[in-house]
């Protein structure tokens, strides 16, 4: 097979499509954004500025998630004035989480939701506490799009709201060990997919964490404390059509850059550590994983014939996420690089030439044959 190097157009010429162009259409015809962000009444001014700055850098008129019923913040009018200022100054709009407590703070019952349009609120997420007929009343009074909690929605609720065409917007879980499982997430998504309804899902932040617990806001419990890049790829593999929302604060610049790269070109960034001189060439180009689905490893197309290390520095075993190069004794396979998918014993036929950096090693589980990788 030919070595896959260079621009996306070059890869297509070599028969390598950009396999992960994850761009999706936003809800109700809104153009999908690279990443949505969130802000809250409890955020510090510094966090709010950082969120808005990162959001407007990615989209002309970004949509931000917020909450109007946090127990820690009762001054809803004051917060509304801040949202209004952001809407007018930066063109941002908001999806606002509401409950009966929010209506109580707004005053005037369901009719009070009409005020929210002045704040830049275009979508209302119904968290809990409303019957289907009340949700329909809120939709009519507010003139906002309606989202429901996709983590708790039932088929009967969605059927009763058929005229509203609600968005599915998942939940996040501040208390550790309460986030949902991957299997449950997938099954809940199916309720919305069957009805042609759009979906939004959360990943926790990684720069600062929302009060009062400051322990992250994951949707999936397994995402808590992991990097945004790792979590992002995981959600994309589970459902490539979901829009992803950072639940709190901002992302690290390099992770945002890698997300942009995979969305725009299909290249999956894989940070490396401990790269041997024999594997230095891997950082010079992009590489496609062979299309055959082998259990032991992913084979990198075009690496066969490279020069193996003269004195391999092996670990105790060929670990998941390590890069192993075929040695001279494998004859015509000499130089081929394998990205390990299983922990296997040493054989003397391969030499360790590098490994995925520890914070990102788990992405091996989310790679697929045919993916295009860029090593950094």
C-alpha positions in Angstrom: 0.0 0.0 0.0 1.1 3.5 -0.7 2.3 5.8 2.1 -0.5 8.2 3.0 1.0 11.7 3.5 0.1 15.3 2.9 -3.2 17.2 2.4 -6.7 15.8 2.6 -6.9 16.0 -1.2 -3.7 13.9 -1.5 -5.3 11.3 0.8 -8.4 11.1 -1.3 -6.2 10.6 -4.4 -4.6 7.6 -2.6 -8.1 6.2 -1.8 -8.1 7.5 1.8 -11.3 9.4 2.6 -11.4 11.9 5.5 -13.3 9.3 7.5 -14.5 11.6 10.4 -16.0 14.8 9.1 -18.3 15.1 12.1 -20.0 18.3 11.2 -23.8 18.0 11.8 -26.8 20.2 11.2 -27.9 22.1 14.3 -31.3 22.0 15.8 -34.1 23.7 13.8 -31.8 24.5 10.9 -29.2 26.3 13.0 -25.7 25.8 11.7 -23.9 23.3 13.8 -21.0 24.8 15.9 -17.6 23.2 16.5 -18.3 23.1 20.2 -20.9 24.8 22.4 -20.1 26.2 25.8 -21.9 27.0 29.1 -22.0 29.8 31.6 -23.7 30.1 35.0 -24.7 32.7 37.6 -22.1 31.2 39.9 -19.2 31.7 37.4 -16.6 34.3 38.2 -16.3 37.2 35.9 -13.0 35.8 34.6 -14.6 32.5 33.7 -17.5 34.2 31.9 -15.1 36.3 29.9 -13.1 33.2 28.9 -16.2 31.3 27.9 -17.5 34.0 25.7 -14.1 34.6 24.2 -13.7 31.0 23.3 -17.3 30.7 22.0 -17.2 33.8 19.7 -13.8 32.7 18.3 -15.6 29.6 17.0 -18.9 31.0 15.7 -20.3 34.4 14.7 -23.4 34.0 16.8 -22.8 31.2 19.3 -25.4 29.4 21.4 -24.5 29.1 25.1 -26.1 26.8 27.7 -27.1 28.3 31.0 -29.3 27.6 34.0 -31.9 29.8 35.5 -32.7 27.7 38.6 -29.5 27.1 40.4 -30.1 27.1 44.2 -26.9 29.1 44.7 -28.1 32.1 42.7 -31.5 33.8 43.5 -30.9 37.1 41.7 -32.4 36.1 38.4 -33.0 39.7 37.2 -29.4 40.6 37.8 -28.2 37.6 35.9 -30.8 38.4 33.1 -29.2 41.8 32.7 -25.8 40.2 32.2 -27.2 37.8 29.6 -28.8 40.7 27.8 -25.5 42.6 27.7 -23.7 39.6 26.3 -26.4 39.1 23.7 -26.3 42.7 22.6 -22.5 43.1 22.7 -21.4 39.7 21.3 -24.5 38.4 19.5 -24.6 35.2 21.7 -27.9 33.5 22.3 -28.8 31.1 25.1 -30.4 27.7 25.9 -31.7 28.3 29.4 -32.4 25.4 31.8 -35.6 26.0 33.7 -37.8 24.4 36.4 -40.8 25.6 38.4 -38.3 27.5 40.6 -37.2 29.6 37.6 -40.8 30.5 36.8 -41.3 31.5 40.4 -38.3 33.8 40.3 -39.5 35.2 36.9 -43.0 35.9 38.2 -46.2 36.0 36.1 -46.2 32.2 35.8 -45.8 30.7 32.4 -46.3 34.1 30.8 -43.2 35.3 32.5 -41.1 33.2 30.1 -41.8 35.8 27.3 -39.3 38.1 29.1 -36.5 35.7 28.3 -36.4 36.5 24.6 -35.2 40.0 25.6 -32.3 38.3 27.4 -31.2 36.5 24.2 -32.8 33.2 25.2 -33.9 31.3 22.1 -34.2 27.8 23.6 -35.7 26.6 26.9 -34.6 23.3 28.3 -37.3 21.8 30.6 -35.3 20.0 33.3 -38.1 18.7 35.6 -41.4 19.6 37.3 -43.6 20.3 34.3 -46.4 18.2 32.8 -46.6 17.8 29.0 -49.5 20.3 28.7 -47.5 22.9 30.7 -44.5 22.4 28.4 -46.7 23.1 25.4 -48.0 26.3 27.2 -44.4 27.4 27.9 -43.5 26.8 24.2 -46.4 29.0 23.1 -45.9 31.8 25.7 -42.1 32.0 25.3 -41.9 31.6 21.5 -38.7 29.6 22.2 -37.6 26.3 20.9 -38.1 23.6 23.6 -35.6 21.1 24.8 -36.2 18.2 27.2 -33.9 16.3 29.4 -32.7 13.5 27.1 -31.3 11.6 30.0 -34.7 11.2 31.7 -37.2 11.5 28.8 -39.6 8.6 28.0 -41.2 7.5 24.8 -44.6 8.6 26.1 -43.4 12.1 26.9 -41.9 12.6 23.4 -45.2 11.3 21.9 -47.2 13.8 24.0 -44.9 16.6 22.8 -45.0 15.6 19.1 -46.4 19.0 18.1 -43.5 20.8 19.9 -40.8 18.7 18.2 -38.5 19.0 21.3 -34.8 18.9 21.2 -33.1 16.2 23.3 -30.6 17.8 25.6 -28.9 15.5 28.0 -28.1 16.1 31.7 -24.9 16.4 33.6 -24.1 15.2 37.1 -22.1 17.3 39.6 -22.0 14.6 42.3 -19.4 11.9 41.6 -20.7 8.4 40.9 -24.1 9.6 39.6 -23.4 10.1 35.9 -25.1 7.8 33.4 -23.6 4.8 31.7 -22.7 4.6 28.1 -25.3 1.9 27.4 -28.1 4.0 28.9 -26.9 7.1 26.9 -27.1 5.1 23.7 -30.6 3.7 24.5 -31.9 7.2 25.4 -30.6 8.6 22.1 -32.5 6.0 20.2 -35.8 7.4 21.5 -35.0 10.7 19.8 -33.4 9.2 16.7 -36.6 7.2 16.0 -38.5 10.5 16.0 -36.0 12.5 14.0 -35.3 14.8 16.9 -31.9 16.5 17.4 -29.6 15.7 20.3 -27.1 17.6 22.5 -24.7 16.0 24.9 -22.3 17.3 27.6 -18.6 16.8 28.2 -17.1 18.2 31.5 -14.7 21.1 31.4 -11.0 20.8 32.1 -9.7 24.2 33.0 -12.0 25.2 35.9 -15.0 23.5 37.5 -18.4 24.8 38.5 -19.4 25.6 42.0 -20.3 24.4 44.5 -18.6 21.0 44.3 -15.9 21.8 41.7 -15.8 18.1 40.7 -16.7 18.4 37.1 -20.0 18.2 35.2 -19.9 15.0 33.1 -22.9 13.4 31.5 -21.2 10.0 31.4 -19.6 9.1 34.7 -16.6 7.6 32.9 -15.8 11.1 31.5 -15.2 12.7 34.9 -11.7 14.0 35.3 -10.6 12.8 31.8 -9.3 15.1 29.1 -11.8 16.9 26.8 -10.1 15.4 23.7 -10.6 11.9 25.0 -14.2 12.5 25.9 -15.0 14.2 22.7 -13.8 11.3 20.5 -15.7 8.9 22.7 -19.0 10.8 22.2 -18.4 11.1 18.5 -17.9 7.3 18.2 -21.1 6.7 20.2 -23.2 9.0 18.1 -21.6 11.1 15.3 -24.7 13.3 14.9 -24.9 14.7 18.4 -23.9 18.3 19.1 -21.4 18.4 21.9 -21.5 21.0 24.7 -18.7 21.8 27.2 -20.6 21.9 30.4 -18.4 24.3 32.3 -15.7 26.9 31.6 -13.3 26.3 28.6 -11.1 23.8 26.9 -7.4 23.7 26.7 -6.3 25.4 23.4 -4.6 22.3 22.0 -7.7 20.1 22.6 -9.9 22.7 20.8 -7.3 22.7 17.9 -7.5 18.9 17.7 -11.3 18.9 17.7 -11.2 21.5 14.9 -8.8 19.3 12.9 -10.9 16.2 13.1 -14.1 18.1 12.3 -12.6 19.8 9.3 -10.3 17.1 7.9 -11.0 13.8 9.6 -7.5 13.6 11.0 -7.4 12.2 14.6 -4.6 13.7 16.6 -2.6 11.2 18.7 -0.1 12.7 21.1 3.0 10.5 21.5 5.6 10.0 24.3 9.0 8.3 24.4 9.4 8.3 20.6 12.5 6.4 19.5 14.7 7.9 16.8 13.6 5.0 14.6 10.0 6.2 14.9 10.7 10.0 14.5 9.3 9.8 10.9 5.8 9.2 12.3 5.5 12.9 13.3 6.2 14.0 9.7 2.9 13.0 8.1 -0.5 11.5 8.5 -1.0 7.8 8.6 -4.0 5.6 7.8 -4.8 2.5 9.8 -5.2 -0.5 7.6 -8.8 -1.4 6.8 -8.5 -5.0 8.1 -9.8 -5.3 11.6 -7.2 -7.3 13.6 -7.6 -7.9 17.3 -4.0 -7.5 18.3 -3.1 -4.2 16.7 -3.7 -1.5 14.1 -1.2 -1.7 11.3 0.0 1.7 9.9 -0.2 1.7 6.1 3.0 2.7 4.3 5.4 2.0 7.2 6.7 -1.3 5.9 10.3 -0.9 4.8 11.3 1.7 7.4 14.5 1.1 9.4 14.0 -0.6 12.7 15.9 0.4 15.9 19.3 -1.3 16.1 18.8 -2.0 19.9 15.1 -1.9 20.8 14.2 -0.6 24.3 11.3 -2.8 25.1 8.9 -2.5 28.1 7.9 -5.6 30.0 5.2 -6.4 27.4 3.7 -4.9 24.2 1.1 -2.7 26.0 -2.1 -1.2 24.6 -1.3 2.2 23.0 2.4 1.4 22.4 3.9 1.6 18.9 5.8 -1.6 17.9 8.0 -1.9 14.8 8.6 -5.2 13.1 12.3 -6.2 13.3 14.6 -7.7 10.7 13.7 -11.3 11.6 10.2 -10.7 10.2 11.7 -10.4 6.7 9.5 -8.4 4.2 7.4 -7.0 7.1 10.5 -5.2 8.4 9.8 -1.7 9.6 6.0 -2.0 9.7 4.6 -0.1 12.7 1.7 -1.5 14.8 -0.4 0.4 17.3 -1.3 -2.1 20.0 -4.9 -2.9 20.8 -4.1 -5.6 23.3 -1.5 -6.3 26.0 0.7 -9.0 24.6 4.0 -10.6 25.7 7.3 -9.8 24.1 8.3 -12.0 21.2 11.7 -10.6 20.0 10.1 -9.9 16.6 9.0 -6.3 17.4 10.7 -3.4 19.0 9.1 -0.6 21.0 9.4 2.8 19.2 7.0 5.0 21.2 3.6 5.1 22.8 0.5 7.3 23.1 1.0 9.8 25.9 -0.7 8.6 29.1 -3.6 11.1 29.3 -4.8 10.0 25.8 -4.0 6.3 25.7 -7.7 5.4 26.1 -8.5 6.7 22.6 -7.2 3.4 21.2 -10.7 2.0 22.1 -12.3 4.7 19.9 -10.1 4.2 16.8 -11.4 2.1 13.9 -9.7 0.5 10.9 -9.4 3.1 8.1 -9.0 6.1 10.5 -6.4 8.7 9.6 -4.0 9.6 12.4 -1.7 12.6 12.9 0.9 11.9 15.6 2.2 14.8 17.7 
